[in-house]
Amino acid sequence: MITLIYRGIIAIVMSFTVWNLYTEKKIALQANAAIVLIPLLLRLLMIK
């Protein structure tokens, strides 16, 4: 049960990060959001 809640929280944070990636105008901030997405995706898939 805790794992499902954890994955849900990660999915919400990941969706906001993707939204920020596409709405941001500056390339540097888009790259920053893309770098943040990598560990979030790994956590969502439970890969260490």
SEGU-271255 format. One record per residue (C-alpha): x, y negated, z negated; residue number from 0. Coordinates in pm, 1 decimal. Layout:
N
c1|c2|c3|n
X|Y|Z|NUM .
...
This chain:
48
c1|c2|c3|n
0.0|0.0|0.0|0 .
279.1|-242.0|-87.7|1 .
451.9|-160.5|242.4|2 .
142.3|-259.1|439.6|3 .
117.6|-590.5|253.9|4 .
488.8|-649.9|313.9|5 .
451.1|-579.4|685.9|6 .
148.9|-808.3|699.6|7 .
340.0|-1095.4|542.7|8 .
630.5|-1040.4|781.7|9 .
390.7|-1031.9|1078.4|10 .
234.9|-1363.5|971.3|11 .
575.4|-1530.0|930.7|12 .
683.8|-1384.6|1263.6|13 .
374.5|-1518.5|1442.1|14 .
438.1|-1868.8|1304.8|15 .
800.5|-1845.0|1417.8|16 .
697.9|-1740.8|1770.3|17 .
445.5|-2024.7|1777.8|18 .
719.8|-2266.7|1672.4|19 .
950.2|-2121.1|1939.0|20 .
705.4|-2205.8|2218.1|21 .
589.0|-2544.1|2088.7|22 .
933.9|-2684.9|2008.9|23 .
1083.6|-2921.6|2264.8|24 .
1450.1|-2914.0|2159.4|25 .
1656.2|-2623.8|2289.6|26 .
1864.8|-2603.6|1971.4|27 .
1556.6|-2553.3|1754.1|28 .
1419.2|-2296.5|1999.4|29 .
1744.9|-2104.1|1972.8|30 .
1724.9|-2126.3|1594.7|31 .
1373.3|-1979.1|1598.9|32 .
1488.3|-1700.7|1832.1|33 .
1772.7|-1613.7|1595.4|34 .
1528.8|-1602.3|1301.9|35 .
1302.9|-1365.0|1497.4|36 .
1565.5|-1090.3|1517.8|37 .
1581.5|-1004.8|1144.4|38 .
1204.3|-1047.0|1114.0|39 .
1148.0|-795.9|1392.2|40 .
1390.3|-551.5|1233.2|41 .
1213.7|-588.0|897.9|42 .
874.2|-536.6|1061.2|43 .
995.7|-215.5|1222.4|44 .
1164.6|-112.1|892.5|45 .
1508.6|-85.1|1055.3|46 .
1799.7|-163.5|825.5|47 .
